[in-house]
Amino acid sequence: MAELKSYQTPLNSRYASEEMKFNFSDHKKFSTWRRMWWILGKAQQEVGLTIDGHPITQEQLDEMEANLENIDFRIAMEEERKRKHDVMAHVHTFGVACPKAKGIIHLGATSCYVTDNTDLIMIRDGLDILLPKVAKCIKRLADFALSYKDLPTLGYTHYQPAQLTTVGKRACLWLQDLVIDEMTISRVRHDLKFRGIKGATGTQASFLQLFDNDAAKVKALDKAVTRMAGFSGCLTISGQTYTRRIDIGIVSALSAFGASAHKIFTDIRLLAHDKEIEEPFDKSQIGSSAMPYKRNPMRSERGCALSRHLMTILSNAMQTHSTQWFERTLDDSANRKLTLGEAFLSADAVLQLLQNVLEGLVVYPKVIERRIHAELPFMATENIIMAMVRKMKDGDRQEVHEKIRVLSHEAGSVVKNEGKDNDLIDRIKRDPYFEPILADLDHLLEPATFVGRAPEQVTDFIREEVEPVLQKYEGQLSGSAELKV
């Protein structure tokens, strides 16, 4: 195939969804440029613009509308090679398709009228693609958390065994991050404004000239273009371009999601190492070309790789904004062609992976139980100390603590130096000093008594913070995520 003989970004050829790839495609971009020229003509007609005493005709607008998708890319490429200007190349190409409307295409506008406004449209549509996918991941993870809210598991601080939690409560730590990501991405979507018609340096001077210094008509034109493009508001101030600070906000929200996803994938990889939880593994899937027994967490590893790329894009957006001199410089253009598309395609690919993993997580309760019992004797020492103090007539906590300390170090030595199981409880049972609590030991060692309010916290969190988010996406949460490779 021809595409195999030239470089294809892996995001496009392997990982991102068809809808997101189309959103940042040349066809979407250039057809939207044409739509913006058509909208400008409609708005100018609506506001009452005349050219040499002649109004913009409906015939001209109909001709433009009929050719929004009819793009001769061969002509456009030849024109760009000749003129070294992509916008003017497409102005000419559109004029060839619309000879009656040729004279009103791009009237009063600067290149950034089509490029910046189109970028904002693709950003808006891209966010609208991503947000339901975030919600799907939230829904899958919420269901998982509820299913395992009562299952005790080792907690870890510093990646060392700590107090018990539950599998569902740990999932809520991941879920909490995704809820924050949904809120952040929703906020930038809500706050997104259109550039509108601002002219070469943002002063609207060319449009003021078109309307014979009638500022009210220029403002009306700005509002009409914004409304026709589907935005509720436009920027009051801009240079030639909309401020690239807006790009930072967009990419920051997506990069922050990348950090959340990276943590989730990393935790799953660590749990897979301990054989407590695994990502889905297809029947015909091969884990290693050399070691046929392996079940490598390929999906989560890929998720980490793509998330890491997503996180790095933010620096690029900040560099671009910081070097925009005065009203604008053109060194943002080629850079943003990479940055914006890569950010959205990366986020989309990571969401596809994350949903796929969350839909197929496998939990191994017996392995989890075995790991708990290997560490629980040490964790139960405080409970044993308190039980002894309550049972003894003149209980001395420090004395009990010293007894437990000595036995704990002996048991720890057996585990570390001899490779045997933790026998602290057997040592306690054999020591007559602990006779007062022997009948209570089984209860003191029940894992469910060590998880605190974890099960209730899961229920409360999902009811109070997760369900209100999911209600926003009612009807958009079905369907599974399948991976192509």
N, C-alpha and C positions, 0 to 999 in steps of 0.2 A: 504494500500500500504506500501511496505517495507520502503520507504523514510520517511513516517510519523512517524516511530519509532526511527529515529535518527535526530539530529539537522541539519537543512538546513539553511544556511545564507539567510535572507529575500531578499538580493540582487539577489541571484540565484533563489529562489523559487517564488518571487513575482514581482520584479521590473525591472531587467535588460533585455535587448533584447537577443534573441536567438543567434544572431551573436556575441555579445560581450561575452556571456557566453561560447560559443565555443572557442573564441579566447584565453581565459584563462583556457581552460579545460585541463585535464590530457592527453586526446588524442592528442590535438594540441601540447602540450608541448613535449610529448615523441616521437611523430612522427617527430617533428622538430629536436629533438636530433638525431634521426636516419638520417634525411636529412642532418644534419651538418656532421655526420660521412661519409655519402655518398659524400657530397661536398668535404670534406677533401681528400677522396680517389681520386676523380676526379682531384682535383687540384694537388695532389701529382703526379698523372699519367701525367698530362699536363706539369708539371715542370721537369719531368724526373726522379723521385725517383726510385731507384732499391733496392731490399732487397735481400742480398746475391747474387747479380748479376741478379736478376729476377725483371722485371717491374711489376707494378700493372696491372692485366689483365682486359679486358673489361667484361669478364665473371664474375669476382668478383664484379665489379661495377653494372652490370645488376642484379646480385642476390640481392645486397643491395637495389637497386632501387625498385625491385619487392616486397620487404618486408617492405617498409617504413611505411605502415599503418597496417601491419599484426603483431600486438603486442599481445603477450600472457601475459596479465596482471597478471595472476595467477602465472606464473613462476617468473615474475619481483617482485611481492610482496614477494614471498618465498625467493628469492635471497636477497632482501633488509633486510628482517628479519634476515637472516643468516649473511650477510656481514656488516650490518649497514652503507651502502653506496649506495645511490640511483643511482649514475652514473654507478658504477661498476655493480650493479644489472642489469641495462639495457644494458650495454656492453655485459654481459653474455647472456641475453635474446636475443639480436640481433644476437649474435654469434650462438645460437641454431637454429635460423631461417635461418642463412646464413653461413653454415659450410665452404663453399669455400672461403668466404671473412673474416672469423673469425680472421685470423692473421693480417689483416690490419685495423680492426676497432679500432679507437681511437689511431692510431699510432702516437706517438710523442706528443699527446695532454694531457692537464690536464683537470680536471672536468669542470673548468670554460670555456673551449672552447665550450662545449655544453650548459652549464647552462646560462652563461652570453650572449652568442650570441643568444640563443633562447629567452631570456628575451628581448633583443633588437628587435628581429623580432616581438614578440608579442606586444611590445610597439609601434613599427612602424605600425603594422596592426591595433592596437587599435586606434591610432591617425587617421588613414585613415577611420575608422568607425565613429569616433566622429565628424570629421570636416564637412562632409556633413550635419550632424544633427544640428550642430551649424548654418550652412548656412540656413537650413530650418527654424529655429527659427527666424533668421534675416529676411528672406523673409516674413514670416507671420506677423512679427511685423512691417515691413516696409509698407506692404499693409494696416495694421490697422492704422498706423500713417497717411498715405495719406488720408484714408477715413474720418478721424476725425481731420484733420489739422486745420479746421476752427471752430470747436465747442468749444466755450469758457468754461472754468471751473475754479474753485477756485484753485489758487496756494497756496502752504503751505511752510512756513519756520518755523522751530521749531515746526512743526505740528500745527501752528496757521495760520488762513487765511491771505494770502498775496495777492500781485497783481495777476490779472488773467493771466492764460496761456491758452493753448488749450489742449484738450484730446490728439490730435496727437503730439503736442510738448512734452508733458510729456512722451508719448510712445517713443519719440526719445531719451530721457534721458536713458531709458532702452536699447534702440537699440544701442546707442553709446557704452555702456559697452560690449554688445555682439560683436560689431565690433572689439573692443580692444581684447576681448577674442579670436576671430578668428585669429587675427593677432599674438597674443602671442602663441597660440597652433600651428599655421602654422610655426612660427619661430622655435619652438623646433623640429617640424617634419623635417623641412628643415636642421637643424643643426645636426640631429641625425647621429652619426657615429657608425660603426661596431667595435667590439672588435678585431675580426680577430684571428690569431694564435699568441699567445704571450708566452705560456709556464707557468711554475709553479710560477715564480716570475716576469713574464713580460719581461724576457731577451731574449726569443726565443732560449735559450741554447739547448734544446732538439732537436729542428728542425735544428739548426746549426750542431749538431752532426749527424743527419740523412743525411744531405747533405754534409758531409765531409768538414765542415767549409766553404762552399760556401755561403757567405752572400747574394749574388745576387739572388740565388735560394730561399733562405728563404724569402726575400722581395717579390719575384715574387709569391711565394706560398701565402703569406699574401694577396696580391692584387687579386689573382685568387679566393681565398675563399670568399673575400669580394664581388667581382663581381658576383660570382655564387649565393650568398645569396641575391642579389638584392640591394646592397648598393653601393653608389657612392664613399664612402671613409671610411677608418678605422682609428682608433686611432693610433698615432705613439707611444704613451707612455701609459703603463698600469702597474699595479701591477699584482697580480694573477687575479684580477677582473678589470673590467672597473671602474673608479672612481665613487663612489656613489653620487658624486656631480651632475652627470648627472640625477640621479633619482630625486634629489631635483628640478632640472629645469623642469622635466616632471610633477611631482606631483604639483609643484608650479603653473604651468599653469592651471592644472585642478582644483586645490583648488581655484584659483582666479576666475575661471568661477563659482565655487560654491558660492562665495561671490556675484557675479553679479546676479546669479539666485535667491539667497536668498532675495536680495533687491527687485527684480521684484515681486516675490511671496508675499513678505511682503506688498508692495504697493497695490497689488491687494486685499489682505486680508483687508487692511484698507479701501479701496474703497468699498469693499463688505459690510463692516460694515455701511458705509454711503449710501448704496444702489445706488451708482452711476455706478459702473461697477461690474459685477459678472463673475466668471468662469463658464464654461458649467455645466449644471446639468441635468442628464438623467431623462427621464420621470418616470422610476421606481426606481430612486435613493431615499434612505432614509437618511434624514439629521440627525435625532436623534431618538433613540429608545423610548424616553419619550415625545418628543415635535415634533409632526408630521408636524408643520408649518415651521420647520427650514430648511434653505438652507446653511449649513455650507460649507465654502470654503475648502473642504476636499483635493482637488488636490493641492492647494497652500500650505496648511499646511503640506502635505506630502513632497512637494517640499522643504519647509524650513527644515524639519527634515533631509532629505537626503543630502541637501546642507550643513547643519551644520556638518554632519558626514564627508563629503568630505573635508571641510575646515580643520578639525582636523588632517587629515592624513599627512599634510605637516610637522607638528612637528615630526611625527614618522620618516619620511625620513631624516630630518635634524639630529635627534638623531643618526640614523644609520650611516650616513656619518661621523659624528664627532667622532665616536668610532671605526673606522676602523684603527687598528694599523698597521703602516708600509705597507707591501705589501697586507695584508688583514687579517681579523679574521672571523671566521665562524658564529659569532653571528648576522651577517646580513642575513643569509640564511632563517631561519624560519620566521624572521620578514618581509622580502621582499616578501615572499610567500603570506603574508596577505596584505601588503601595496600596492603593485602594482596592484594586481587584484581588491582589494577593491576600489582603486582610480578610475580605469577605469569603473568598474561596477557601481559605484556611479554616476560618471559623465554621463554615458550612461542613467541611470535611471532618473536622473534629466532632461536631454534633452528630453526624452520621455514625461515626465510630462509637461515640459515647452511648447513643441510644441503642445501638446493636449490642454492645457489651451489657448494658443494664437490663436488656430484655432477656439475656441468657445467662445471668450470673448463677453459678452453682455453689451451694453451701454444703460443707461437710461437717455436720454437727458432732460426729464421733471424734474427728480429729481435734476440733475445737475443745471438746470435753477433755480429751487426753492432755492437751496443753494446759488447760486450766488446772487439772489435778497435779501436774508437774510443778506448778508454781503456787497453788493455793495454800499449801501448808505454811509457807512463809507469810503470805498475806493474811492468814487467819491468826497470826500470833497476837495481834492487838485484841481480837475478840476473845482469845483464850486467856490473855492476861486479865481482862475485865471480868470474865466469868469466874476466874479463880479468886479475884479480890472480893467479889460478891459472896462467894461460897465460904471463904475462910472467916473465922470469927474475928481475928485481928489481922486482916489482910494487909500485906505490905507490898505495894505495887512494885517497888524497886527490887524486892527479893524475887518476885515472880518473873520480872523482866530479866534478871540475871540468869535464872534457871532456863528460860526460853532462849536467851542469847547463846548460852553454851551449847544447848542441844541443836540450835539452828546452825551454828558454825560447824558442828560435827556432821550434820546432815549435808550441808553445803560442800564439805570436803569430800564426802562420799560421791556426790553428784559430779564434782569437777575432776577429782583425781582418780576415781575408780569407774566413772561412767555409769554408775548405777542410778536407780530411781531415787527420788526424794523420799527418805524414810523418817522425816521429822515426826510425823504422827505416830508411827510405830515406837519411836523413842519416847514420846510423851506417854503413850499407853503403858510402856514398861517401867516408867518412873513412878514410884509410889507417891511422890510429892503431888502428882496431878490427879490422884484418885477422886477428889471431890467433883471433878467435872467430867469424868470418863463417860458417864451416861449421856452427857450433852454434846459429846464431840461430833457426832454425825450431823446434828443440827447446826453446830458452829461452823461446819465445813460445807454446808449446802450453798452452792454457787449463787442461787437466786437471792440469798440474803446479803450478797455483797454488791449488788448492782444499784443500790439506792433507788432513786425515783426514775431510773432510765426508761422503763416501759411507759410510765405516765408522761414523761417528757416527750416521748415520740408522739403519743396521741395528742397531747396539747399543742405541740408545734405544728403538726400537720393540720389540725382543725383550725388553729388560730392564724397561721401564717402561710401555709401552703395552699389550702383549699381556696382562699380568696384569689390567689394568683391563677389557679387553674380555672376558676369560673370565667375569667376573661377570655379563655380559649375554648369554651364549650363548642363541641362539634369539630374541633381541629386536632384532637388528641389520638385518633385511631391510626392504624397502619404501623407496620413494622419497618425497621431499617435494615435493608439488605446490603451487603458489601459486594462490590464487583470483583475485587481482588483481595 
